Amino acid sequence: MITFDPMRITRRRALSGIAAGGAALALARSPLRAAQSKDPLPRTRDYVVALVRAHPAVDPRSRPVQKIEPAIPPPDPKSSPDNALVFDHFVGDLHLRYVFEDPSFMLALRMRDLKRLGVTRDELPTLVVSNYRRLYPKVGVAWPERWLGVLTNGGELEPCTLLDGAFWQNQQKAFGGDLIAAVPSANEVYFTPREPKQNIELLKHLAILHYEKAGKRAVSRTVFAWRFFRWEVLA
């Protein structure tokens, strides 16, 4: 027997509207970096942040639970180990590319910088969260629908918020249950309660739509669940 669910239809219509207006929503956000001085920022530990990106060739199911650990690059005989970029696996197809924040151009963090700054590899995730909170104090949440949140005012570093466990614990407490999130592009993070179950399907649909529209700024089609103070691959 086929049942009629008006709430499901309403959410689908809302989702279609959000997908159609995704570009306008992104443009409405004013990344703080655009308003900052164009003078280069110091290459110090106070400006180490992370770009959350994904590799399309990585199966998200190969790393189903969040575990931040070094991504070992293939050896380059033309370059020294000190010159290697600093990448970490994160969860699913997501990884962390550590960089120095700058209003004009983000410079990649290299192994030699860790030595220069006296920073250990294990310190990086905590350092990134601390710096991100300080550099982007106005990061907030907009609600295009009462059941769907989207991060704002963080520019291309908005996905950094995925590393901020306290933030997601607060959101989970506000929802009164588990939540799910998607990062379809470099400056889009959507999240919603895990229940009802149709939210998983709706968020997955939204992630795919925005991923396909993002072009070179695309990140991931994956839906992640926040449980037990960590992210897990859900869909």
Steps between C-alpha positions, in 0.01 A plus 500: 500500500637841403465761776483875452755694707440875467805584715727303269361679196539838672863426582571382147358823360707702745807300407444567131477870573821495703682312225379744237604796712825351623718747309307794636531365853876465458529852361299636789771383738777754532824314576688698760821471307359728227465778753838452659820682418682368193833520682661156537444337837793362702594137438466414868312233694222754566396480133513127437161379376372212288316463174260206514503337158435160345654275238245366250692174465467417871209277600344662811428153639874431517523736800153470661588659836688823571869435558741785446835362396775594252436449132836379373580649157685293241876559514629776277867450406519862384397643836619465860271358774504840673327648197207255513148638543317423824177308433297288742227246439176608671189288439359330192630674188590817694854606582663804660739722308685718749572854384582848628197728491546813288261760353640448149656158469519203735851358516534126557648383828806281447691264724778754541243747640409259778865497610530877468185562704565231758166334426452125509279320250256393773448861610370617162125420527467674838710794379284536189178516705647760736626718214180466300285611794723804550532598132131445419311594817180582308447154352135422549209291383230606255174306474367487143247255646421441866639145472810590296799700620784644290823658626566864410778761520789257482582508129706211369592405855142424607562123474767552772204502735474124453806478728329697778345231717358749751307675223337175384423388853311826550308452176421143598370618836283763331351238266454251782659216304759389248566724202633455148704731278626540145782704342412518130733791420791698640277751680186301575422297811138387544364309797170371633365258763551135412134430575260464330680256269391692191749770600784270393354464152428872474847607611661248266295643213605852595867399526496344152325801342742752649804282435414476132442876477824591681745408223860538617377606845322166555595303812283197580163332436527308827263544795668473841345429840619659825499236776712445810699820439617394155388484136398181326416429136124453468398523134 
